[in-house]
Amino acid sequence: MKIVRCAFVSAAVLMTAGCTKLSQNSTLKNDGSATLKITSSALVSVLEQIGKQQPPSEAPKPLDRLSEATWVATLKKTGADVVKSATTEADGWRTVEVEVALKDYAAWSKKRSEATAAMVSAAAVNFDEPPLGGLAARFYKTDKPNVAKVSLGTPLAVQLAQAKSQLEKLAAIPEDQIEQLEEQLAQRRDEAHLDDFRLEARLTVPGKILQTKGCKADGDAAVVFKLSGADLGIDGIKTSFGLKDGVWATFEFDPKEFKIALEDEAKATEAKVESRPAAKPSEEEGGGRQDGDR
């Protein structure tokens, strides 16, 4: 079970890049336009150390990937209008802030979501650019004409579906081996600064929030999704951080003012990710819950 144990520890560390903090604040209007503010912080010393461990042929280095120039270039390439950007440094952290304007947030976000899902499905994540798709929103119709559903969990749902067999293996590991896995993760926690990790996405919609799942309402018109380093334990990984049903909210809108195009949401059977049967392991082989329901 050695390989399985190490794989999960590595996945937890690499998935979070514990020495980073990322927040996204989106404000959506009835006409579909939006402002998007992204704040990305990185612990310089840790990313520099990771960069030194990379082969000389590999590029870009972690700090370059999370630089202001890279964020601005990546956002412009997606069609976003960059309004302003800035970089500050304090207490060993480098923080990049970028604000963009979008004419059609739903269409832009859908493309980001689909691109991320395609990369995850093909196991071809683009390490040359900052992570945009993981916080993308999708807007769907519901059975009520003046109620929409916004989903922040599409890329996450794809990843969880692909990892299902591995998660089932982890759940079947004996308690004594779970303890060993926890010890391995504890050893990496300080090294990778997992406790410093923060991920937050805030979306303000032109309407009234009615119900949430995997996130929490912030006032009448906004929802917030948060994940912190404290959530990154074995129990969290075993339960997919309590997010197997995705991250979404429903909201009521004014049909006279609301101009955002809503998609038809695919049924669970239609959205199911294809996966190959897991290979039988040889003798060498061996995601903090947020209950925002209202």
Secondary structure, DSSP 8 states (H G I E B T S, - for coil): -HHHHHHHHHHHHHHHTTTEEEEEEEEE-TTS-EEEEEEEEEEHHHHHHHHHHS-TT--S-HHHHTSHHHHHHHHHHTT-EEEEEEEEEETTEEEEEEEEEES-HHHHHHHHHHHHHHHHHTT---TTS---GGG--EEEE-SSTTEEEEES-HHHHHHHHHTHHHHHHHHTS-HHHHHHHHHHHHHHHHHHTGGG-EEEEEEE-SSEEEEEESSEEETTTEEEEEEEGGG-SHHHHHTGGG-TT--EEEEE--TTT-----B----HHHH-----------TTB---------
